[in-house]
Amino acid sequence: MFRSRVATFRNVVIVDSNISTCDDCIAIIHRTVGLYVKNCKCGPGHGISIGSLGKYESKEDIVKNIKVEDVILKGTQNGIRIKTWAEGTSGFVQNITFHNITIQDVYHPIVIDQIYCPNRDCLKPVPSMIQIKNISYSDIIGTSSSDLAIKLQCSESKPCDIKLANINLTPSTNLRGKK
């Protein structure tokens, strides 16, 4: 099993890789500026995630200038996901491109979750203070193993700035119940 966790890095390249794990195949977390992912395969695992961000009040979380292209996600829980805590610090996710992604039997293909609270034990359900802007999803095709292929749950106080183009996701033959 291999997992790639990228934090506090600048100008990292991940290419021609096969990643399988019990967690995020690639986790892009705080203070990552300039990441290029190309020609990678992910699965099983949790997909490619930006975050979680905004959990700790003592630091500002910044992720920017990320490009993910020509990637195959197969049998993962999530496909491409951005997750920020409902409470916590400020920061931003900006200039992110997801292009030419193939999704195969993925439970949640595209997710933005700005009220992330995995154990539902968050103290105060307030909107995330992480700004998500200039996010582009294009040429994404494949199958979803759930009835919800795209989940965009943006912060009420910091609305998302996203673009979707040429997205074609259909139910897979392995359609599973809600999670």
N, C-alpha and C positions, 0 to 999 in steps of 0.2 A: 504494500500500500504506500502511496506517495501523496503528499499534500503540499501545496505551495501556499505559503503565507507571506504576503508582501506588506511591510509596514515601515514607515520612516525611510523610504527609499526614493531615489530619483533616477529616472531614465533606466528602467529595467526592461529586458526583453525576455519573453518566454515563447519559444517556437518549437514546432515539431515534437510535441510531448503528448504522452498518453498518461492520464492521471485517473486513478481509482482510489477511493478512500471512504471512510465512514462519516466524513465531515465535508466542508467546502473543498472542492477540487482546487480552486484558487480563491483565497480570501484576501481582499484588498482592504487594508484598514488604515488607521490614522496616519496622516502626514506622508501619503504616497503621492508623488508628483512625477508623471511621465512613466507610464507602463504600456508596453505593446505586447499583446498576446495574439499569436497567429498560428494557424494550422495545428490546433491541439484537439485531443479527444478527451472527454470527461465522462466518467461513469464506471461503476456506480459512485454515488456520493450526493452532495447537496448542491452541486452546480458551481457556478461562478458568482461570488458575492462581493459586493462593496459593503463593508460594515461587518459587524454592527458598529455604528458611530453614535457619539453623543451620550454615552453612558456616564462618563466621569466629568463632573463639573469643573475640575481643576485644569482642564486643557481644552483647547479648541481643536476640533477634528477637521482636517482638510484632506480631500482627495480630488485631484484634478489631472486633466490631460491623459486620459486612459483610452486606449483603442483596443477592442477585442474583435477579431475578424477571422473568418474561415475556420470556425470552431464547430465541433459536433458534440452535443450533449445527449447521452443515451441512458435511459433508465434512472435518471437522477430525481431527487425530491423536488428541487428547484432547477430552473434553467439559468437565467440571468437575473440577479436579484440585488436590490439596493435596500438596506435595512438600517433604520435609525431609531434610537430609543425615544419613547414618548416623553420622557423627562430627561433632564441632563443639560449638557453644555451646548454652545453654539458651534457653528462651523459651516462648511459647504462641501458639496459634491458638484463639480462643474466640468464641462468639456469632456463628456464621456460618449464614446461611439461604440455601439454594438452593431456589426455589419456582417452579413452573409453567415448567419448562424443556422445550423440544422439541429432541430429538436426532435428526438425520437423517444416516444413513450415517457415523457417527463410530466410529473404531477402538477407543478406550477411553472409553466414555461417562462413567463415574464412577470416579475414582482417588484413593486416599490411598496415597502412597508414602513411608514413613518410613525407607527405606534407600536413598534417592536417591543415585545415583552414576553419572552419565550415561556416563562412559568406563570404568567398572569399574576405576578406578585408586585407589580409596580405600585409605588406609594401614591402617586398623583397622576391621574390620566390627563396630562396637559399636552398640547400640540408640540411636536418636535421643533427645535430651534435650528436644525440643520437645513440650510437652503439647498435645494436640488435644482440645478439650472443647466441649460444647454446639453440635454441628454438626447441622443439620437438612437433610435432602433430602426434598422432598415434591412430588408431582404432576409427576413426570418421565416423559415418554413418548417413544417413538421407536424408532430402529433402530441396531443395532451392526453395524459391518462386520467385527468379529472374533468369535471364539467366547467371549470373556471381556468381558461388558458391565460388570461391577462388580469392581474390584480394591481390596480394603481390606487394606493391608499396614502395620499399626500397630506402633509401638514396643513391645518387650517390657517395657521399664522404665517407660514412660508410656503405658498403654493408652488407646485412643481412646474418647471418649464421643460417639456418633453416634446419630441417629434416622433411619430410612428409612420413608417412608409413601407409598403410591400410586405405586410405581415400576413402569412397564410398558415394558420394553425387549425387542425381538425382533430376530432376525437380519435383516439387510438382504439384498437380492438381490445386493449387491456384497460378499459375505463374502470377506475376504482371509485369508491365512495368519497364523500367529503372528509377533509381533515381539518 
